[in-house]
Amino acid sequence: MSKNECDKDSVCSTCEAGDRCTESEKERHAEDLLKKRLNRIGRKIMVMSGKGGVGKSTVASNLAVFLAMEGFKVGLLDADIHGPNIPKMLGLEDGRLLGSKEGIVPIRAMEGLSVISVGYLLEDRDTPVIWRGAMKHGVIKQFLGEVDWGDLDFLIVDLPPGTGDEPLSVAQLIGSSDGSVVVTTPQDVALLDSRKSVNFSKRIDVPVLGIIENMSGFTCPHCNKEINLFKVGGGERAAKEMGVPFLGRIPIDTAVMEGGDSGKPFVRYLKDSQTYSAFSGIMESILKELDIGKERGKAKNSKVTGDKNI
């Protein structure tokens, strides 16, 4: 856009030439940039839960790490505005966002994995985010449109609990999602809310890749007896009743909790554990739902485009 086409009263942050544009022109530029970014992303997966405390962020972060370990280029967007836990779970709390001529530079977690979170915008870790819907929509739009994600095979979006502003904003902004993964625990209260997440996905035309039953059983380290602290099987029953895939169960494992607190995702550091085996099976189910074959490990040398050819 040339200078004589721009209004000199406001600066357009998305105009490549850095010109001054009217409000309508700035909005159009932002939309164009958003489309450009999204066209470079292959598959987009939303990780949801009906209520808090079921391990949704643990699943989202380990899902992203697992895919990166398989050789895919992955972006992890922490859309939990009021509880941005992804930086801590990946050991990235000290990361700082930088800018470049291409946009905001996401935090690099490991080979093939980039992360963005509102946690990087806060003064300190104890600062609450006191925003209404419009502000939350705006920052999610920035994270999608102004972050230089580059070419991605996957964008994993960690959503907050429930079916409110953030899930609606993500669904609206990305246009089409390849699916949602719903995380629940086996007890009835969690299952009640997880069913709402399934119906939410269906109403906004997002395919439900399946339900994960987290905290499903605990094996005593002393006698090896399995103890069902929060029941077992509720997630599988809910999936069957609602006509969506059941992806599998993740047992209670204190090492998973310790890994989340210390920034060491269990799929990277606990490969010999029962929990890793369970999660690996879940990932196989997700990749099967997405129709991704055994050749996925060759993705290290691939460069995907919006046509989702991996």
TORVEX-990299 format. One record per residue: x, y, z of N, C-alpha, C, CB in turn. Coordinates in steps of 0.05 Angstrom, whole numbers, padded with zeros to 5 digits, always signed. Each point is the difference from the previous one (the first is absolute). Glycine has a CB too. Example, Ala and Ser with C-alpha at 12.3 -4.5 7.8 and 13.67 -1.06 7.14 Angstrom:
2
+00264-00114+00156-00018+00024+00000+00018+00024+00000-00038-00023+00025/+00031+00044-00039+00016+00024+00001-00015+00022+00014+00024-00013-00043/
***
This chain:
310
+00017-00024+00000-00017+00024+00000+00017+00025+00000-00036-00025+00024/+00031+00044-00041+00015+00025-00002-00008+00020+00021+00006-00008-00049/+00010+00028+00055-00006+00019+00021-00024+00017-00007+00048+00001+00011/-00052+00005-00037-00023+00017-00006-00026-00015+00002+00029+00026-00030/-00028-00052+00035-00024-00015+00004-00006-00003+00030+00008-00025-00042/+00010+00035+00059-00003-00004+00029-00007+00026+00014+00033-00037-00003/-00047+00033+00025-00006+00022+00018+00023+00004+00019-00050-00009-00004/+00058+00034+00009+00024+00005+00016-00005+00001+00030+00017+00025-00039/-00042-00031+00047-00007+00002+00028+00006-00025+00016-00035+00032-00013/+00039-00055+00000+00004-00025+00015+00020-00018-00014-00047+00003+00018/+00062-00018-00003+00020-00017-00011-00011-00029-00003+00037+00029+00020/-00032-00041-00043-00009-00027-00004+00023-00019+00006-00033+00015-00035/+00029-00032+00056+00022-00018+00009+00003-00024-00019-00008+00014+00047/-00011-00019-00065+00002-00023-00017+00007+00007-00029-00033-00022+00029/+00035+00047-00035+00007+00009-00027+00030-00005-00005-00038+00034+00000/+00046-00048-00020+00028-00008-00004+00017+00025-00004-00015-00043-00020/+00004+00064+00008+00016+00024-00005+00001+00018+00024-00011-00004-00048/-00004-00002+00069-00001+00017+00024-00015+00026-00005+00043-00020+00014/-00061+00021-00033-00014+00024-00007-00022+00007+00020+00010-00008-00047/-00021+00031+00045-00023+00009+00017-00026-00006-00015+00029+00036+00022/-00047-00050-00008-00025-00009-00013-00024+00007+00017+00025-00038-00021/-00048+00039+00008-00025+00004+00014-00006-00025+00016-00016+00032-00036/-00004-00029+00054-00008-00023+00017-00010-00023-00017-00011+00031+00037/-00004-00025-00058-00011-00022-00017+00023-00013-00015-00044+00024-00004/+00063-00009-00004+00023-00011-00015+00017-00018+00019+00000+00040-00031/+00003-00030+00056+00016-00016+00019-00014-00027+00005+00017+00042+00022/-00044-00042-00020-00015-00024+00005+00003-00019-00024-00032+00025+00029/+00031-00014-00053+00003-00016-00024+00028-00012-00001-00033+00028-00024/+00053-00013+00031+00028-00010+00000+00003-00023+00020+00017+00046-00014/-00030-00042+00038+00002-00021+00021-00013-00026-00010+00000+00036+00035/-00023-00033-00048-00014-00024-00011+00017-00014-00021-00044+00022+00009/+00057-00006-00026+00017-00012-00021+00024-00014+00012-00014+00036-00031/+00025-00024+00052+00023-00013+00013-00008-00025+00014+00021+00045+00006/-00044-00045+00006-00011-00024+00014-00003-00023-00020-00023+00029+00034/+00011-00023-00057-00003-00021-00021+00027-00010-00009-00043+00021-00014/+00062-00003+00011+00026-00008-00009+00014-00019+00019+00004+00044-00023/-00007-00038+00049+00012-00017+00021-00014-00028+00000+00012+00041+00028/-00038-00041-00029-00015-00025+00002+00005-00017-00024-00035+00023+00027/+00040-00011-00050+00005-00016-00024+00026-00015+00001-00026+00033-00026/+00043-00026+00045+00026-00014+00004-00002-00022+00022+00024+00042-00016/-00048-00046+00026-00003-00020+00022-00016-00023-00011+00001+00036+00035/+00009-00060-00030-00014-00024-00010-00025-00006+00016+00044-00018-00015/-00041+00003+00037-00023-00008+00015-00002+00016+00026+00003-00046-00019/-00028+00053+00027-00005+00016+00024-00018-00016+00018+00004+00043-00026/+00007-00047+00051-00014-00017+00020-00005+00016+00025+00021-00042-00019/-00046+00041+00028-00008+00014+00025-00002-00021+00022-00025+00036-00026/+00039-00031+00049-00001-00017+00023-00019+00013+00020+00047-00018-00008/-00069+00004+00015-00021+00012+00016-00006-00016+00025-00019+00019-00041/+00006-00006+00060-00011-00015+00024-00025+00015+00009+00047-00017+00014/-00065+00002-00003-00025+00013+00010+00005+00014+00026-00026-00035-00023/+00046+00027+00039+00005+00012+00026+00030+00000+00005-00045-00015+00018/+00053+00031+00001+00029+00002+00006+00009-00023+00017-00003+00049-00003/+00030-00052+00004+00012-00020+00017+00000-00028-00010-00014+00028+00036/+00008-00032-00062-00001-00028-00011+00026-00007-00015-00050+00004-00003/+00069+00015+00002+00025-00006-00014+00001+00008-00029+00005-00037+00032/-00021+00056-00040-00002+00007-00028+00027+00012-00010-00049+00009+00006/+00061+00009+00009+00025+00012-00008+00023-00020-00001-00016+00044+00019/+00015-00064+00000+00019-00021-00001-00002-00016-00026-00001-00003+00051/-00024-00003-00058-00004-00015-00025+00009+00017-00024-00039-00024+00020/+00031+00050-00021+00007+00017-00022+00030+00003-00004-00043+00025+00007/+00058-00021+00015+00029+00004-00002+00014-00025-00008-00003+00035+00035/-00006-00058-00024+00013-00025-00007-00007-00009-00028+00000-00013+00048/-00024+00020-00057-00008-00006-00028+00018+00015-00019-00048-00007+00015/+00053+00033-00009+00017+00016-00017+00029-00011+00000-00029+00040+00009/+00039-00047+00015+00027-00010+00001+00003-00027-00014+00006+00023+00044/-00026-00040-00041+00000-00026-00014+00002+00004-00030-00027-00020+00038/+00011+00038-00049+00000+00004-00029+00027+00011-00009-00049+00009+00002/+00061+00009+00014+00026+00011-00007+00021-00022+00001-00013+00045+00018/+00011-00063+00001+00019-00022+00001-00003-00019-00023-00001+00003+00049/-00023-00004-00061-00005-00016-00024+00011+00013-00026-00040-00019+00023/+00050+00043-00020+00011+00014-00023-00017+00021-00013+00024-00041-00007/-00047+00046+00019-00018+00021-00011+00008+00027+00010-00037-00033-00002/+00030+00054-00014+00003+00028+00009-00026+00008+00013+00033+00011-00037/-00031-00004+00063-00024+00004+00016+00000+00028+00013-00002-00050+00009/-00022+00062-00008-00004+00024+00016-00019-00006+00022+00009+00029-00040/-00004-00018+00064-00018-00004+00023-00009+00027+00009+00024-00042+00014/-00050+00047-00017-00012+00026+00008-00015-00004+00026-00004+00015-00049/+00014-00001+00069-00013-00001+00027-00022+00021+00000+00043-00016+00023/-00068+00007-00028-00023+00018-00001-00015+00001+00027-00004-00009-00049/+00016-00002+00069-00012+00002+00027+00009+00027+00012+00000-00051+00006/-00014+00072-00013+00008+00027+00007+00003+00005+00030-00023+00015-00042/+00005-00026+00058+00000+00005+00028+00018-00019+00016-00046+00019-00005/+00053-00041-00007+00017-00020+00013+00021-00011-00019-00038-00012+00030/+00056+00029-00039+00020-00009-00020+00022-00017+00013-00009+00041-00027/+00005-00068+00027+00019-00018+00013+00020-00013-00018-00036-00008+00032/+00033+00011-00058+00018-00014-00019+00029+00008+00004-00037-00001-00032/+00044+00027+00036+00028+00006+00004+00013-00015+00023-00009+00045-00018/-00005-00048+00040+00011-00015+00023+00003-00029-00006-00020+00033+00031/+00000-00045-00044+00000-00028-00006+00022-00008-00019-00048-00001+00008/+00058+00020-00024+00021-00006-00019+00027+00012+00009-00034-00001-00037/+00035+00012+00061+00025+00012+00010+00008+00025-00015+00014-00045+00013/-00034+00061-00021+00005+00024-00017-00008+00026+00013-00006-00029-00039/+00003+00029+00066-00010+00023+00013+00017+00025-00003-00020-00031+00033/+00046+00027-00038+00018+00023-00002+00002+00010-00029+00025-00018+00040/-00040+00006-00058+00001+00009-00028-00010+00028-00004-00007-00047-00013/+00017+00061-00007-00007+00027-00005-00007+00003-00030+00029+00017+00038/-00051-00005-00044-00008+00003-00028+00016+00023-00013-00046-00016+00011/+00054+00011-00036+00014+00019-00015-00015+00005-00026+00044-00014+00020/-00038+00037-00033-00012+00006-00025+00020-00001-00023-00033+00029+00024/+00023-00033-00048+00016+00000-00024-00016+00013-00022+00027-00041+00014/-00016+00044-00037-00015+00012-00022-00022-00019-00009+00041+00024-00015/-00040-00049+00022-00021-00020-00007-00022-00001+00021+00035-00026-00025/-00030+00038+00049-00021-00001+00021+00012-00008+00026-00034-00011-00034/+00016+00003+00053+00009-00009+00026+00014-00027-00002-00038+00026+00022/+00061-00029-00009+00014-00025-00001-00008-00018+00023+00039+00023-00023/-00051-00046+00017-00009-00018+00022+00024-00012+00015-00042-00010-00025/+00037+00000+00049+00021-00012+00016+00005-00028-00010-00013+00027+00040/+00039-00034-00044+00007-00026-00010+00004-00019+00024+00023+00020-00040/-00040-00041+00041+00001-00019+00022+00021-00022-00004-00048+00010+00009/+00049-00020-00034+00018-00021-00008+00000-00001-00030-00008-00026+00043/+00024+00009-00054+00000-00003-00029-00028-00006-00010+00048-00016+00001/-00058+00034-00019-00026-00005-00012-00024+00010+00016+00020-00038-00020/-00016+00051+00043-00023+00009+00016+00004+00029+00009-00007-00047+00016/-00013+00064-00024-00001+00028+00008-00025+00005+00016+00025+00013-00041/-00022+00006+00061-00022+00005+00019-00006+00029+00003+00014-00041+00025/-00039+00048-00022-00009+00027+00007-00020-00001+00022+00009+00015-00048/-00008+00004+00066-00018+00000+00023-00003+00028+00011+00013-00047+00012/-00036+00053-00001-00004+00027+00012+00018+00003+00025-00048+00001-00018/+00058-00024+00028+00018+00001+00023+00024+00017-00006-00016-00045+00014/+00024+00047-00039+00024+00016-00007-00006+00030-00002+00016-00040-00025/-00042+00047+00028-00007+00028-00001-00005+00012+00028-00020-00008-00044/+00022-00008+00065-00006+00009+00027+00025+00011+00014-00036-00034+00002/+00031+00053+00016+00022+00012+00015+00015-00020+00017-00025+00043+00001/+00010-00061+00012+00013-00021+00015-00020-00024+00001+00027+00033+00028/-00019-00055-00017-00016-00024+00000-00025+00001+00017+00042-00024-00007/-00044+00044+00025-00023+00002+00017-00020+00021-00010+00029-00013+00038/-00023+00025-00061-00018+00021-00011-00026-00013-00011+00040+00030-00010/-00063-00022+00020-00025-00012-00011-00007+00014-00027-00016-00011+00047/+00003-00004-00064-00010+00012-00025-00029+00007+00004+00033-00028-00028/-00039+00053+00028-00027+00010+00006-00011+00012-00026+00010+00008+00050/-00018-00025-00068-00009+00009-00027-00028-00010-00005+00047-00001-00016/-00062+00017+00000-00026-00008-00010+00004-00014-00027-00023+00038+00025/+00000-00047-00037+00001-00016-00024+00014+00013-00023-00042-00019+00015/+00038+00045-00020+00012+00013-00023+00030+00000+00001-00040+00029-00004/+00051-00024+00028+00029+00000+00003+00012-00028-00004-00004+00039+00031/-00010-00059-00021+00009-00027-00004+00000-00008-00029-00017-00012+00046/-00005+00019-00060-00001-00005-00029+00023+00013-00014-00051-00003+00003/+00057+00028+00005+00021+00015-00013+00027-00013+00002-00026+00041+00008/+00033-00050+00017+00026-00012+00003+00003-00027-00014+00004+00024+00044/-00026-00039-00045+00000-00026-00014+00004+00006-00030-00030-00022+00034/+00017+00043-00044+00004+00007-00028+00029+00008-00006-00048+00015-00002/+00060-00001+00021+00028+00008-00003+00018-00025+00000-00009+00044+00023/+00004-00063-00005+00016-00024+00002-00002-00017-00026-00007+00000+00050/-00016+00001-00063-00003-00015-00025+00011+00015-00024-00040-00022+00020/+00036+00048-00020+00006+00016-00024+00027+00014+00000-00047+00006-00004/+00056+00002+00028+00025+00016+00001+00024-00015+00010-00029+00039+00008/+00025-00064+00000+00023-00017+00008+00011-00014-00025-00020-00008+00046/+00046+00009-00049+00014-00012-00023+00003-00030+00005+00024+00044-00010/-00046-00059+00006+00001-00029+00004+00016-00014-00021-00044+00003+00021/+00046+00009-00045+00013-00014-00022-00017-00023-00011+00045+00012+00020/-00032-00032-00032-00015-00023-00010-00003-00021+00022+00018+00008-00046/-00043-00015+00052-00005-00019+00021-00016-00024-00011+00000+00037+00034/+00007-00061-00023-00016-00023-00006-00025+00000+00018+00041-00026-00013/-00037+00035+00038-00022+00001+00019+00000+00026+00016+00002-00050+00003/-00026+00060+00003-00003+00020+00020-00018-00011+00022+00006+00038-00034/+00004-00041+00058-00015-00011+00023-00009+00024+00016+00026-00044+00001/-00052+00046+00004-00011+00023+00016-00010-00011+00027-00013+00025-00043/+00026-00016+00064-00009-00007+00027-00021+00020+00009+00045-00021+00011/-00070+00012-00010-00022+00018+00007-00006-00001+00030-00019-00007-00045/+00007+00028+00056-00008-00001+00028-00024-00018+00004+00018+00047+00006/-00024-00054+00019-00024-00017+00004-00025+00014-00009+00023-00021+00039/-00043+00006-00047-00026+00011-00006-00004+00005-00030+00000+00020+00045/-00021-00005-00051-00008+00004-00028-00006+00030-00004-00019-00047-00003/+00036+00064+00013-00005+00029-00001+00016+00015-00021-00010-00003+00047/+00020+00027-00039+00012+00018-00019+00023-00012-00016-00014+00036+00030/+00033-00047-00016+00025-00009-00014-00005-00022-00020+00025+00013+00040/-00040-00034-00034-00005-00021-00020-00015+00011-00024-00001-00033+00036/-00018+00052-00031-00015+00012-00022+00019+00017-00017-00042+00000+00028/+00059+00015-00015+00019+00017-00016+00018-00016-00017-00002+00034+00037/+00014-00056-00025+00018-00017-00016-00015-00012-00023+00027-00010+00041/-00050-00001-00036-00016-00013-00022-00006+00020-00022-00019-00032+00033/+00011+00056-00025-00007+00021-00020+00024+00009-00016-00037+00015+00030/+00060-00011-00016+00023+00011-00013+00014-00020-00019+00006+00030+00039/-00003-00055-00031+00014-00019-00017-00018-00010-00022+00029-00013+00039/-00055+00018-00038-00017-00008-00022-00008-00029-00001+00020+00037-00024/+00000-00054+00023-00006-00029+00000+00022-00014+00016-00022+00003-00046/+00012-00020+00065+00018-00015+00016-00001-00029-00008-00005+00033+00038/+00027-00047-00036+00001-00028-00007-00012-00018+00022+00040+00009-00028/-00045+00003+00051-00013-00016+00021+00006+00010+00028+00002-00038-00031/-00018+00028+00049+00004+00006+00029+00006-00026+00014-00031+00040-00002/+00047-00038+00023+00005-00021+00019-00011+00008+00026+00042-00015-00025/-00060+00000+00036-00014+00006+00025+00013-00016+00023-00043+00011-00025/+00052+00003+00045+00013-00013+00023-00019+00000+00024+00046+00014-00017/-00049-00037+00030-00017-00003+00023+00013-00018+00020-00041+00008-00028/+00029-00009+00052+00007-00020+00020-00025-00018+00003+00034+00031+00024/-00031-00054-00011-00021-00020-00001-00025+00007+00017+00035-00033-00008/-00033+00051+00028-00023+00005+00017-00023+00014-00014+00032+00001+00039/-00055-00004-00029-00025+00009-00013+00000+00030-00005-00024-00038+00021/+00033+00054-00002+00000+00029-00003+00016+00009-00024-00006+00005+00050/+00030-00016-00053+00017+00007-00023-00012-00010-00026+00040-00003+00030/-00052-00021-00029-00012-00011-00024-00024+00017-00010+00015-00045+00014/-00030+00056+00005-00023+00017-00007+00010+00024-00016-00024-00015+00041/+00046+00027-00032+00010+00024-00014+00014-00008-00026+00006+00023+00044/+00007-00046-00045+00013-00008-00025-00020-00005-00022+00037-00020+00027/-00060+00011-00020-00021-00004-00020-00008+00027-00013-00017-00041+00025/+00018+00062-00009-00006+00026-00010+00021+00009-00021-00024+00012+00043/+00049-00019-00037+00021+00007-00019-00003-00015-00026+00031+00008+00038/-00040-00033-00037-00005-00015-00025-00022+00013-00016+00015-00043+00023/-00037+00050-00009-00022+00013-00014+00007+00028-00011-00031-00026+00029/+00049+00040-00014+00010+00026-00009+00015-00004-00027+00003+00017+00048/+00014-00036-00049+00015-00005-00024-00018-00007-00024+00038-00017+00028/-00058+00001-00022-00019-00007-00022-00015+00024-00010-00004-00046+00020/-00004+00064-00002-00016+00023-00007+00016+00020-00017-00026-00006+00041/+00053+00007-00037+00016+00019-00015+00014-00015-00023+00007+00029+00041/-00016-00053-00047+00010-00016-00023+00029-00007+00002-00034+00022-00028/+00044-00027+00052+00027-00010+00004-00001-00030+00006+00015+00046+00018/-00003-00062-00035+00000-00029+00005+00012-00007+00027+00003-00008-00050/-00016-00011+00064+00010-00009+00026+00019-00023-00005-00042+00016+00025/+00068-00013-00022+00019-00021-00004-00003-00022+00021+00031+00032-00021/-00041-00024+00045-00005-00020+00020+00003+00011+00029+00016-00033-00032/-00023+00016+00051+00001+00006+00028+00024-00015+00013-00050+00008+00001/+00065+00006+00015+00021-00012+00016-00009-00001+00029+00036+00016-00032/-00034-00040+00045-00006-00002+00028+00026+00001+00016-00041-00028-00010/+00045+00051+00023+00024+00005+00015-00004-00008+00030+00013+00038-00032/+00009-00042+00046+00000-00008+00028-00017-00025+00004+00005+00048+00014/-00001-00067-00032-00017-00025+00000+00016-00023+00012-00023+00016-00041/+00019-00020+00067+00013-00021+00014+00028+00008+00010-00026-00032-00028/+00034+00019+00050+00026+00005+00012+00012-00026+00009-00014+00046+00015/+00038-00051-00024+00014-00025+00008+00018+00005+00024-00001-00016-00048/-00004+00002+00070+00015+00004+00024+00029-00008-00005-00041-00009+00028/+00060+00027-00022+00029-00007-00005+00011-00021+00019+00006+00046-00016/-00021-00053+00037+00009-00020+00020-00010-00028-00006+00002+00037+00033/-00028-00039-00040-00012-00027-00004-00008-00004-00029-00015+00000+00047/+00017+00021-00064-00008-00002-00028-00029-00005-00004+00045-00017-00010/-00061+00021+00030-00029-00002-00002-00012+00025-00012-00001-00032+00039/-00018+00029-00057-00013+00024-00012-00022+00009+00018+00012-00015-00047/-00012+00041+00052-00020+00013+00017-00015+00020-00017+00027-00007+00043/-00053+00006-00044-00016+00018-00016-00009+00024+00017-00016-00038-00030/+00034+00057+00033-00005+00023+00017-00024+00017-00010+00048+00001+00012/-00050+00003-00039-00021+00016-00011-00018-00016-00019+00030+00039+00003/-00033-00065+00003-00015-00018-00017+00016-00006-00026-00044+00018+00019/+00033-00035-00036+00013-00006-00026-00023-00006-00019+00042-00019+00022/-00038+00027-00047-00019-00007-00021-00021+00020-00007+00008-00045+00015/-00010+00067+00000-00021+00020-00005+00004+00014-00027-00005+00006+00049/+00030+00000-00056+00006+00013-00025-00007-00017-00024+00036+00025+00022/-00031-00051-00019-00006-00018-00022-00030-00003-00004+00042-00025+00009/-00057+00024+00013-00029-00001-00002-00012+00025-00012-00001-00030+00040/+00012+00053-00032-00010+00025-00011+00005+00002-00030+00008+00022+00044/+00016-00031-00052+00006+00000-00029-00019-00018-00016+00048+00009+00012/-00054-00032-00001-00018-00019-00013-00028+00012-00002+00028-00038+00016/-00037+00050+00006-00027+00011+00000-00003+00024-00019-00004-00015+00047/+00026+00030-00050-00001+00024-00017+00009-00005-00029+00007+00027+00041/+00001-00051-00046+00007-00007-00028+00026+00012-00009-00047-00004-00009/+00067+00007+00027+00026+00010-00007+00021-00020+00008-00016+00048+00005/+00040-00047-00017+00021-00019+00007+00009+00002+00029+00015+00001-00048/-00008-00023+00060+00014+00000+00026+00030-00005-00006-00042-00017+00025/+00058+00037-00017+00029-00001-00007+00017-00016+00019-00007+00044-00020/-00002-00047+00045+00015-00016+00019+00001+00013+00028+00027-00016-00038/-00014+00001+00056+00002+00008+00028+00029+00007+00007-00040-00029+00012/+00043+00049+00006+00026+00007+00011-00001-00004+00030+00009+00034-00037/+00007-00052+00048-00001-00005+00029+00011+00023+00016+00004-00048-00009/-00011+00048+00035+00012+00020+00019+00029-00008+00004-00045+00009+00023/+00063+00010-00025+00028-00005+00002+00013+00024+00013+00000-00031-00041/+00011+00027+00065+00013+00023+00014+00023+00012-00017-00013-00020+00044/+00026+00004-00060+00022+00010-00016-00010+00020-00021+00024-00044+00007/-00049+00040-00016-00011+00019-00019-00004+00028+00013-00023-00038-00024/+00013+00037+00049-00003+00025+00015+00026+00014+00005-00040-00020+00021/+00060+00004-00013+00026+00011+00005+00013+00011-00025+00006-00032+00038/-00010+00018-00061+00010+00010-00025-00013+00026-00009+00009-00047-00012/-00035+00050+00017-00014+00024-00007+00010+00024+00017-00039-00027-00014/+00044+00022+00039+00010+00021+00018+00029+00008-00006-00031-00017+00035/+00046-00002-00045+00029+00006-00005+00005+00007-00030+00012-00030+00038/-00033+00030-00054+00004+00007-00028+00011-00022-00017+00007+00046+00014/-00012-00071-00006+00010-00024-00015-00023-00017-00009+00043+00001+00026/-00054+00003-00050-00023-00016-00009+00006-00030-00001-00015+00039-00027/-00004-00054+00037+00005-00029+00005+00006-00015-00026-00029+00003+00040/+00018+00005-00062+00005-00015-00025+00029+00002-00009-00047+00007-00013/+00061+00012+00024+00028+00004-00007+00019-00013+00021-00012+00042-00024/+00003-00043+00049+00018-00009+00021-00008-00026+00014+00010+00048+00006/-00034-00058-00012-00009-00025+00013-00008-00021-00021-00016+00027+00039/+00034-00032-00058-00007-00018-00022-00004-00029+00008+00025+00031-00029/-00014-00038+00052-00003-00028+00009-00024-00004+00019+00050-00005-00005/-00066+00025+00008-00022-00001+00019-00026-00011-00012+00021+00038+00024/-00039-00047-00007-00026-00009-00008-00016+00024-00012+00001-00036+00036/+00004+00059-00024-00014+00024-00009+00007+00007-00029-00002+00017+00047/+00029-00019-00053+00008+00005-00028-00012-00020-00019+00043+00019+00018/-00044-00044-00011-00012-00020-00017-00030+00006-00005+00032-00034+00017/-00046+00043+00004-00028+00006-00003-00003+00024-00019-00010-00018+00046/+00026+00039-00042-00002+00024-00016+00008-00005-00029+00010+00027+00041/+00010-00044-00045+00009-00008-00027-00023-00013-00015+00047-00005+00016/-00062-00012-00002-00023-00012-00012-00022+00020-00008+00010-00041+00026/-00013+00061-00008-00020+00021-00006+00009+00016-00024-00011+00003+00048/+00037+00003-00050+00010+00015-00024-00004-00016-00025+00033+00022+00029/-00030-00048-00028-00005-00017-00023-00029+00002-00009+00036-00032+00015/-00054+00033+00005-00028+00003-00007-00006+00027-00012-00011-00031+00038/+00023+00052-00028-00004+00027-00011+00010+00002-00028+00003+00020+00046/+00021-00031-00051+00011+00001-00027-00016-00017-00019+00046+00008+00020/-00057-00029-00010-00018-00017-00017-00025+00015-00007+00018-00041+00022/-00029+00056-00003-00024+00016-00006+00006+00021-00021-00016-00008+00047/+00041+00018-00047+00008+00021-00019+00011-00013-00026+00011+00030+00038/-00011-00056-00039+00009-00015-00024+00029+00006-00006-00047+00001-00018/+00063-00001+00038+00029+00003-00003+00014-00027+00004-00002+00049+00016/+00016-00058-00036+00012-00026+00000+00026-00003+00014-00023-00006-00042/+00035-00017+00041+00025-00006+00013+00023+00016-00010-00017-00045+00008/+00014+00058-00032+00022+00015-00011+00004+00027+00014-00010-00022-00043/-00005+00027+00064+00001+00026+00013+00028+00008+00010-00048-00007+00013/+00064-00013-00006+00027+00006+00010+00018+00012-00020-00006-00037+00031/-00002+00035-00057+00015+00012-00021-00006+00030-00004+00002-00044-00022/-00019+00054+00039-00009+00028-00003+00021+00020+00006-00045-00015+00013/+00068+00006-00002+00021+00019+00006+00010+00016-00024+00014-00030+00036/-00015+00018-00059+00009+00013-00024-00022+00011-00018+00039-00030+00002/-00064+00029+00009-00023+00010-00016-00006+00029+00006-00018-00047-00001/+00005+00060-00017-00009+00027+00003-00029+00001-00008+00047+00019-00008/-00065-00015+00027-00028-00001-00006-00011+00027-00008-00004-00038+00031/-00019+00037-00045-00015+00024-00007-00028-00004+00010+00030+00010-00040/-00047+00009+00032-00028-00001+00010-00016-00023-00011+00003+00048+00003/+00008-00064-00021-00015-00023-00010+00002-00024+00017+00007+00017-00045/+00008-00014+00068+00002-00021+00020+00014-00025-00009-00041+00019+00019/+00058-00017-00039+00015-00024-00009+00025-00003+00017-00018+00005-00047/+00018-00025+00064+00023-00004+00018+00018-00022-00012-00027+00015+00041/
***
